């Protein structure tokens, strides 16, 4: 529809050019086609609809991820250093062009671009991408590149381009937003876990410090050991080592200590994390559904909105009638 309106709006101008030569008419048609394509692309970008430009950027992100993986191979870097460096420069400036295109699309209301968290994330990654470009093609060998620690860090920043895939898939965005929205509630669980770790670490140092100095000699070592126990990595071996064949055996306290920590820390606390995240994910999905419904309503006709309102009213009336009938039945009985 957008394309048809743009073409019809200039049809009279084309009629006026009938007397001109073929080159002029061809140039005019190309101009109209190009303007129409840009107008339709801008409309789809603003409304987050699928379009060829976003698909092209997605392909470039995947290509960038492949190139980053290739750069970890010493032989490939020695053989294809210059082409890889040139490809990284081209890819980076394609991302810069993407930012400029989106800024142009949102030119009428530039605040919409900067209030979108995913746009700001993309902008941050693109700005970071300028740092690896300090590694120039003059560095002819792989060893020369690795010689400078700072440049190695900058090179590793290219891997952050892969994170832009998160913003391209709705399911991944939902997971990330769920984790971010869960942080305020998860802090309470972190506090509970910190108290648990501290208490058990102090007890562990007093009970097993002399038996197992490798794991319980200090408070920091005890906390690290408890984290290992929480993951389930060899906790039964630690328990048995403090039950028998040690300086101060604890045949009763050692099982009580380790089993209780595994029960509370590994089972209850971790299940709290899972429960909070699942609940938040359900809320995030509902929020996304409401936003999608709101966007659909903006583009829906008046008749469509009235029809939807009538359907909601019919569903409400049916539910109310069912409730009234149930109340009447209970009153009679």
N, C-alpha and C positions, 0 to 999 in steps of 0.2 A: 504493500500500500504506500509506504514511504517513497519507494522508487517511482511508482506511477504518478504520484502527486508532483514529484520533482520534474518528471518528463513532461507532463501536461502543462506545467507552469511556464515552460519555455517553448511550447509548440508554435506559438505565434511568431517567435523570433526565428524559428527554423523556416517558416513559410516566407519570411522576409528575405532569407538568404537563398531562395530558390534560383535567383538569377546569377549568383556568384559561381566561381569555378569549383571543381571537385575538391581541390585541396582545401579551400576555405570551408566548404561544407563538412569535409572529413574532420578538419581541426575543430569545428564547432561541435560535431557529434562526440568527438573524443572528450572535449571539455565538459559537455553535459554528462557524459558517462562517468567521468572522473569525479565531478562534483556530487553526482547522485550516489556514487559508491562511498565517498567520504561521509556524506550526510547520513546514509544508512548505517555505516560503521560506527559513527559517533553516537547515533541513537541506541544501537545495540550495546555499546560499551557503557553508556550511562545507565541503561536498564539491566545490566549484568546478563545479557542474553548471549548465547553461543554465537561466535563469529570467527571468521578466518584469521583475524589478527591475533586474537588470544590463542588460537590453536597453533599459529606460527611461533609465538613466543614460548608456548609450552614445548614445542619441538626444539627450540634453541636452548631451553633450560636442560632438557634431556641430553642434548649434544654437549653442553658445557659439563654436565656431570660425567659423561664418558671421557672427555678430555682431561678432567681432573684425575680420573683413575689412571689414564695412560701416563700422566706425568709422574706417577709414583714408580714407574718402571725405569730403571737406570738406562737400560739399553735403548728403549724407545726415545728417551729424552736426548741421548747422544746422537741418535740417528735423525730425529725429526724436531730438533730444538727450535729452529727458525719457523717452520710451518706451524708448530703448536703455539709459539709466542704470537704469531700473526693472527691465528684463529682466535686466541683469547682476547686480543685487542678488538677484533671485529665483533665478537660476541658481546663484549662489554659495551661497545658503542651502540649495538642493537638495543641493549637494555636501556641505555640513555635515551635513545629515540623513543622507546616505549613510554618512558616517563614523560617526555615532551609531548607525545601524542595525547596521553591522558590529561595532562595539564591543559592542552588545547581543547579537548572535549569538555572539560569542566570549567572553561574560561568564564562562562556566565555566572557560575557560582563556585568559585575556586575552593571555598570552604568545605564543600562536599568531598573533595579529593583528600584534603588534609585531615578530615575528621574520620576517615576510614582507616582503621588500624592496619589492615592488610596493605593498603597503599603506602602507608608510612613504613611498614616493614620492608616492602620492595625498594622504597627510596633509600632506606638505610643500607640494604645489601648492595645497591648500585653504587652508593658513595664509598662504601668500603672497597668496592671493586677497583677503585682508582689506585689503591695502595699496591697491589701486586704488579701494576704496570710499571713500577719502578725497576722491576727486573727487565732489563733491556736485552735486545738480541746480541749485544756486544759480549755477553757472558757466553763464551763458545762451548764450555764444557759443563757437564752435570756437576762436577766437583766444585767449579767456580761458583755456581749458583748456591750450592749448599754451604759454601764457605762463610757467608754472612748470615748470622743468626736472625737478624731482623728481617732480611729478605725472605728467609725460610718461613717466618711467621706470616709475612704478607702473602706468600704463595699459598699457604694453607687456607687463607681467607677465601680463596676461590671456591672452596668446597661449600661455603655458605650459600652459593647460588642454588644449590640443590634444595635448600630450605624453601625456596620460592614455590616449589611444587605444592607445598601445603596450602597456599592460597588459591591454587587452581582446582582443588577437589573439595567438594562440599563436605564429604565425610571426614576428611583430614581436618578441615577447619572446625568442624563440630567437636572433634576430640581435643584440639588445642584450646578452643574457647572453654570447653568443659574443665580442663585442667586449670586454666587461668581463673575461672569463676569459683573453682573449688578451693583456691588458696586461703581465703579468709577462714573458712571452716576447718581446713586441714591444719591451720596453725594451732588450733586447740588440741588436735591429735598429736602434733609435734611436741607441744608442751607436755602432754601426758607421757609421750614416749621419752622425752628428755628426763623427766622425773624418774621414770622406770629405769632408764639406763644408768643414771647417776646412783640411784639407790643400790642396784645390783652390782655396779662396778665397785663401789666402796666395800660392800660385803665380800665381793670376790677377792679384793686385794687383801683383806684381813684373813679370809679363810684359806686362800690358795696361793698367796704371794710367795711363801717359802717353798711350797710344793712345786709350783710351776711358774718360775720367774719369767720365762719366755712369754707367757700370756697374761700374767696377773701381777707383775712386779710393780707397776705404777698404775695410776688411775687412767691415763690415756691408753695404755696397753690393754687394760681391762675393758674399756669402752670398745676398742677395736675388736677384741675377742668376742664381746657380746654381739657386735654386729655380725661377725662370722657365724655365731651360734644362731642368730635370727634368720640367716639365710639357709640354715640347715646343713652347713658345710662342716662335717666332722665333729659335731657337738657331742656325740656319744663317746668318741675317743677321748675328748677332754674330760668328760664326766668320769670315765673309768680310770683315767690317769690320776685323778685325785681321790679315787676310792681305795686303790691298792698300790703297793710298790712305790710309795712316796714317803717323804719325811714325816708328814702328819696326815695319815689316812683319814678320810671322812666317808665311811661306808654309808652313812645315813644322810648327812648334810649335802654331800655332793649330788646325789640323785635329786634331792628336794630342790636344790638351787637351780640346777640346769633344767629339770623337767618343768618347774614352775615358770621359769623364764621363757622357755619354748612355748608353753601353753599360753601365757599372757602376751608375750611379745610377738611371737611368730604367727599365732593363730588369731587372737582377739584384736590386737592392734592393726595387723594387716587387713583383717576383715573390715575394720572400721574405715580404713582407707578406701577399700573397694566399694563399700556401701555408700560412702559420701560421693565418690566419683560417679557411680551409677545413677544416684539420685540427681546429681547436677547435670549429667548427660541427658536425662529425661527432660529436665527443665530447659536445657539449651535447645533440644529438638522442638519443644513446644514453642519456644521463642522464635526459632527460625520459621516454623509453620505460620505463626501469626504475622511475621514480616512478609512472607511470601503472599499470604492472603491480602495483606494491605497493599502490596505492589500490584496484585491482580485487580484489586478494586479501583486503583488509580487509572487503569487502562480499560476498564469495563464500561460499557454504555449504560445510560440511565435505565433502559428497559431490563438489561441484565441484572443491575443492582436491585431493581424492584422485584424481579423474579426470585432472586436469591432471598430477599427479605420475606417474600410470601412463603417460600419453602421453610424458612426458619420459623415463621409464625405457625404454619401447619404442624410442624414437628412439636413446637411448644404446646399447641392446643391439644394434640394427641396425648402428650405426656401429662398435661394437667387433667384431662378427662380420665385417664387411667388412675391417677392419684385420687381424684374425687370418687370414682367408683370403688376403689379399695377402701377409702374412709367410710363410705356408706355401708359396704359389706361388713366392716368391723363393728360399726355402730349397731347394725341389726343383730349380729351374733353376740 
